[in-house]
């Protein structure tokens, strides 16, 4: 297919738009416009979410069932996703502005805000 056909009136604007809209995920145009996100399908994002939730579930189970003498485990890190570098900079700004928890935070019940931050 020659894209000059659009200028020669052999290819309609609608047909050109349809061709561009339905390009394969590995095309140069989508790689240029979407970056790494062009390589990830909906299934990939859902699978990464499943892995993250399973890791958090295992961490919570281990934390709850560990003895009182053991040190608390670090929470799991999520699976890196496309665009995480930009999101990480924003998250670092948000967490640096978050207030520090009190020293005896383990003895008090968690507030709804703390629970929401944990599960987000």
Backbone as CSV, one residue per row, in Angstrom:
resi,resn,N_x,N_y,N_z,CA_x,CA_y,CA_z,C_x,C_y,C_z
1,UNK,0.843,-1.178,0.000,0.000,0.000,0.000,0.888,1.241,0.000
2,UNK,0.583,2.160,-0.828,1.324,3.398,-0.949,0.505,4.517,-0.314
3,UNK,1.067,5.191,0.686,0.342,6.268,1.357,0.168,7.500,0.469
4,UNK,0.927,7.567,-0.598,0.728,8.673,-1.541,-0.606,8.552,-2.284
5,UNK,-1.205,7.347,-2.233,-2.529,7.181,-2.839,-3.562,8.096,-2.188
6,UNK,-3.346,8.448,-0.924,-4.266,9.384,-0.250,-4.185,10.760,-0.926
7,UNK,-2.985,11.188,-1.263,-2.810,12.479,-1.960,-3.292,12.409,-3.401
8,UNK,-3.250,11.230,-3.979,-3.680,11.060,-5.374,-5.176,10.790,-5.482
9,UNK,-5.895,10.829,-4.365,-7.339,10.563,-4.295,-7.694,9.136,-4.691
10,UNK,-6.793,8.203,-4.471,-7.091,6.787,-4.690,-7.422,6.081,-3.367
11,UNK,-7.177,6.780,-2.257,-7.412,6.232,-0.923,-8.204,7.267,-0.137
12,UNK,-9.355,6.878,0.364,-10.190,7.842,1.094,-9.614,8.093,2.483
13,UNK,-9.977,9.217,3.058,-9.528,9.564,4.405,-10.076,8.566,5.422
14,UNK,-11.288,8.098,5.193,-11.890,7.118,6.106,-11.109,5.810,6.083
15,UNK,-10.765,5.344,4.888,-10.001,4.097,4.758,-8.623,4.249,5.388
16,UNK,-7.980,5.391,5.208,-6.682,5.647,5.809,-6.784,5.636,7.339
17,UNK,-7.839,6.256,7.880,-8.043,6.268,9.330,-8.267,4.860,9.872
18,UNK,-9.022,4.050,9.136,-9.267,2.667,9.564,-7.963,1.876,9.550
19,UNK,-7.150,2.053,8.538,-5.875,1.338,8.456,-4.953,1.720,9.615
20,UNK,-4.917,3.010,9.939,-4.057,3.460,11.036,-4.583,2.972,12.376
21,UNK,-5.903,3.007,12.548,-6.500,2.604,13.828,-6.274,1.129,14.127
22,UNK,-6.271,0.290,13.101,-6.165,-1.144,13.303,-4.790,-1.698,12.960
23,UNK,-3.761,-0.903,13.166,-2.400,-1.392,12.930,-2.035,-2.437,13.975
24,UNK,-1.154,-3.358,13.624,-0.736,-4.355,14.615,0.015,-3.709,15.775
25,UNK,-0.005,-4.383,16.907,0.597,-3.847,18.122,2.101,-3.626,17.983
26,UNK,2.759,-4.386,17.123,4.209,-4.253,16.969,4.604,-3.299,15.842
27,UNK,3.657,-2.507,15.357,3.973,-1.573,14.272,4.844,-0.425,14.776
28,UNK,5.588,0.162,13.876,6.488,1.262,14.227,5.709,2.483,14.711
29,UNK,4.539,2.741,14.117,3.745,3.899,14.526,3.285,3.769,15.967
30,UNK,2.733,2.629,16.347,2.274,2.445,17.729,3.435,2.419,18.709
31,UNK,4.558,1.852,18.299,5.732,1.873,19.176,6.208,3.295,19.417
32,UNK,6.122,4.133,18.406,6.554,5.524,18.548,5.570,6.336,19.387
33,UNK,4.275,6.146,19.171,3.286,6.963,19.886,3.016,6.463,21.301
34,UNK,2.996,5.134,21.522,2.633,4.592,22.827,3.822,4.104,23.643
35,UNK,4.972,3.961,23.039,6.156,3.488,23.758,6.001,2.045,24.191
36,UNK,6.410,1.753,25.437,6.347,0.392,25.957,4.917,-0.108,26.095
37,UNK,3.975,0.796,26.297,2.583,0.386,26.504,2.016,-0.314,25.271
38,UNK,2.589,-0.070,24.102,2.102,-0.736,22.888,2.382,-2.233,22.932
39,UNK,3.367,-2.653,23.708,3.721,-4.063,23.797,2.832,-4.830,24.769
40,UNK,2.100,-4.129,25.633,1.277,-4.780,26.652,-0.171,-4.831,26.196
41,UNK,-0.775,-6.014,26.271,-2.197,-6.165,25.980,-2.981,-6.100,27.289
42,UNK,-4.285,-6.123,27.180,-5.135,-6.131,28.368,-4.842,-7.359,29.215
43,UNK,-4.594,-8.481,28.566,-4.273,-9.712,29.288,-2.988,-9.557,30.088
44,UNK,-2.002,-8.882,29.520,-0.745,-8.667,30.239,-0.956,-7.819,31.486
45,UNK,-1.759,-6.757,31.368,-2.047,-5.914,32.530,-2.811,-6.697,33.599
46,UNK,-3.784,-7.513,33.180,-4.549,-8.305,34.144,-3.668,-9.346,34.825
47,UNK,-2.771,-9.963,34.073,-1.871,-10.946,34.658,-0.925,-10.294,35.668
48,UNK,-0.438,-9.111,35.362,0.416,-8.387,36.309,-0.358,-8.049,37.580
49,UNK,-1.637,-7.671,37.444,-2.463,-7.381,38.618,-2.679,-8.633,39.458
50,UNK,-2.880,-9.783,38.814,-3.062,-11.047,39.545,-1.795,-11.379,40.322
51,UNK,-0.645,-11.229,39.689,0.626,-11.522,40.357,0.808,-10.589,41.555
52,UNK,0.501,-9.302,41.387,0.632,-8.346,42.493,-0.288,-8.706,43.649
53,UNK,-1.539,-9.038,43.350,-2.494,-9.364,44.407,-2.110,-10.663,45.123
54,UNK,-1.606,-11.634,44.386,-1.174,-12.880,44.999,0.032,-12.647,45.912
55,UNK,0.946,-11.816,45.482,2.118,-11.512,46.308,1.701,-10.796,47.595
56,UNK,0.772,-9.855,47.496,0.292,-9.149,48.687,-0.449,-10.111,49.608
57,UNK,-1.234,-11.005,49.034,-1.966,-11.995,49.836,-0.995,-12.896,50.591
58,UNK,0.030,-13.374,49.912,1.033,-14.219,50.574,1.775,-13.441,51.651
59,UNK,2.093,-12.188,51.372,2.780,-11.353,52.358,1.911,-11.138,53.591
60,UNK,0.620,-10.861,53.371,-0.280,-10.653,54.503,-0.416,-11.937,55.322
61,UNK,-0.543,-13.087,54.660,-0.651,-14.362,55.360,0.595,-14.617,56.193
62,UNK,1.761,-14.406,55.609,3.019,-14.634,56.322,3.179,-13.681,57.487
63,UNK,2.769,-12.431,57.297,2.896,-11.440,58.356,1.983,-11.773,59.529
64,UNK,0.757,-12.155,59.231,-0.205,-12.462,60.286,0.187,-13.726,61.032
65,UNK,0.717,-14.722,60.336,1.025,-16.005,60.954,2.457,-16.138,61.438
66,UNK,3.244,-15.101,61.337,4.607,-15.175,61.858,4.567,-14.925,63.364
67,UNK,5.567,-15.395,64.026,5.624,-15.213,65.477,5.868,-13.763,65.840
68,UNK,5.588,-13.456,67.087,5.773,-12.079,67.553,7.250,-11.706,67.624
69,UNK,8.117,-12.698,67.756,9.550,-12.428,67.880,10.209,-12.126,66.544
70,UNK,9.584,-12.503,65.446,10.214,-12.308,64.140,10.059,-10.866,63.669
71,UNK,11.000,-10.449,62.839,10.941,-9.092,62.290,9.872,-9.023,61.209
72,UNK,9.216,-7.871,61.080,8.198,-7.762,60.024,8.845,-7.814,58.646
73,UNK,8.141,-8.472,57.732,8.634,-8.599,56.363,8.327,-7.328,55.582
74,UNK,9.162,-7.043,54.601,8.896,-5.913,53.715,7.761,-6.277,52.771
75,UNK,6.870,-5.315,52.472,5.797,-5.623,51.513,6.375,-5.888,50.131
76,UNK,5.674,-6.693,49.324,6.203,-7.024,47.988,6.167,-5.829,47.048
77,UNK,7.077,-5.841,46.108,7.108,-4.785,45.096,6.230,-5.213,43.921
78,UNK,5.441,-4.295,43.362,4.584,-4.672,42.237,5.388,-4.948,40.964
79,UNK,4.772,-5.688,40.059,5.379,-5.977,38.765,5.519,-4.669,38.002
80,UNK,6.700,-4.373,37.458,6.857,-3.124,36.699,5.971,-3.124,35.460
81,UNK,5.345,-1.998,35.221,4.459,-1.839,34.069,4.988,-0.719,33.187
82,UNK,4.548,-0.690,31.930,4.978,0.396,31.050,4.583,1.750,31.634
83,UNK,5.485,2.681,31.569,5.212,4.022,32.085,5.440,4.140,33.574
84,UNK,5.962,3.096,34.227,6.171,3.141,35.673,7.242,4.142,36.071
85,UNK,8.166,4.447,35.177,9.208,5.417,35.535,8.597,6.773,35.804
86,UNK,7.644,7.175,34.969,6.982,8.464,35.178,6.088,8.402,36.404
87,UNK,5.386,7.284,36.596,4.508,7.131,37.747,5.302,7.039,39.044
88,UNK,6.505,6.461,38.986,7.329,6.330,40.183,7.766,7.697,40.700
89,UNK,8.053,8.609,39.792,8.434,9.955,40.220,7.266,10.653,40.912
90,UNK,6.052,10.465,40.377,4.876,11.061,41.002,4.592,10.412,42.357
91,UNK,4.745,9.087,42.448,4.488,8.384,43.704,5.502,8.780,44.766
92,UNK,6.762,8.995,44.364,7.778,9.414,45.321,7.448,10.780,45.890
93,UNK,6.904,11.655,45.068,6.506,12.975,45.537,5.355,12.863,46.521
94,UNK,4.384,11.994,46.228,3.230,11.822,47.107,3.634,11.192,48.433
95,UNK,4.515,10.178,48.405,4.885,9.512,49.645,5.783,10.393,50.505
96,UNK,6.565,11.253,49.885,7.404,12.126,50.692,6.569,13.169,51.413
97,UNK,5.390,13.498,50.864,4.521,14.467,51.508,3.606,13.813,52.533
98,UNK,3.566,12.461,52.577,2.696,11.764,53.514,3.237,11.901,54.925
99,UNK,2.363,12.046,55.923,2.832,12.175,57.300,3.421,10.857,57.800
100,UNK,4.379,10.946,58.693,5.002,9.764,59.262,4.036,9.112,60.250
101,UNK,3.962,7.770,60.265,3.092,7.115,61.239,3.658,7.265,62.639
102,UNK,2.808,7.229,63.648,3.307,7.330,65.015,4.188,6.124,65.357
103,UNK,5.037,6.277,66.371,5.989,5.226,66.734,5.289,3.953,67.181
104,UNK,4.129,4.073,67.827,3.412,2.896,68.309,2.229,2.566,67.396
105,UNK,2.426,2.668,66.079,1.340,2.446,65.121,0.845,1.010,65.136
106,UNK,1.677,0.052,65.541,1.269,-1.337,65.544,0.236,-1.659,66.614
107,UNK,0.152,-0.852,67.675,-0.768,-1.159,68.761,-2.162,-0.577,68.525
108,UNK,-2.306,0.364,67.622,-3.603,0.985,67.351,-4.232,0.364,66.112
109,UNK,-5.580,0.319,66.065,-6.215,-0.160,64.837,-5.948,0.807,63.684
110,UNK,-5.898,0.264,62.490,-5.637,1.088,61.313,-6.858,1.930,60.971
111,UNK,-6.613,3.145,60.512,-7.703,4.014,60.091,-8.123,3.627,58.673
112,UNK,-9.328,4.029,58.239,-9.749,3.722,56.862,-8.786,4.286,55.822
113,UNK,-8.206,5.448,56.074,-7.272,6.035,55.125,-6.010,5.180,54.987
114,UNK,-5.510,4.659,56.128,-4.322,3.802,56.097,-4.618,2.495,55.360
115,UNK,-5.797,1.930,55.589,-6.184,0.717,54.886,-6.307,0.967,53.381
116,UNK,-6.892,2.094,53.014,-7.033,2.413,51.580,-5.669,2.589,50.939
117,UNK,-4.752,3.240,51.645,-3.405,3.436,51.094,-2.691,2.083,50.955
118,UNK,-2.929,1.174,51.909,-2.308,-0.154,51.841,-2.810,-0.941,50.643
119,UNK,-4.120,-0.902,50.390,-4.688,-1.710,49.324,-4.671,-1.034,47.959
120,UNK,-4.174,0.183,47.875,-4.139,0.844,46.551,-2.879,0.505,45.818
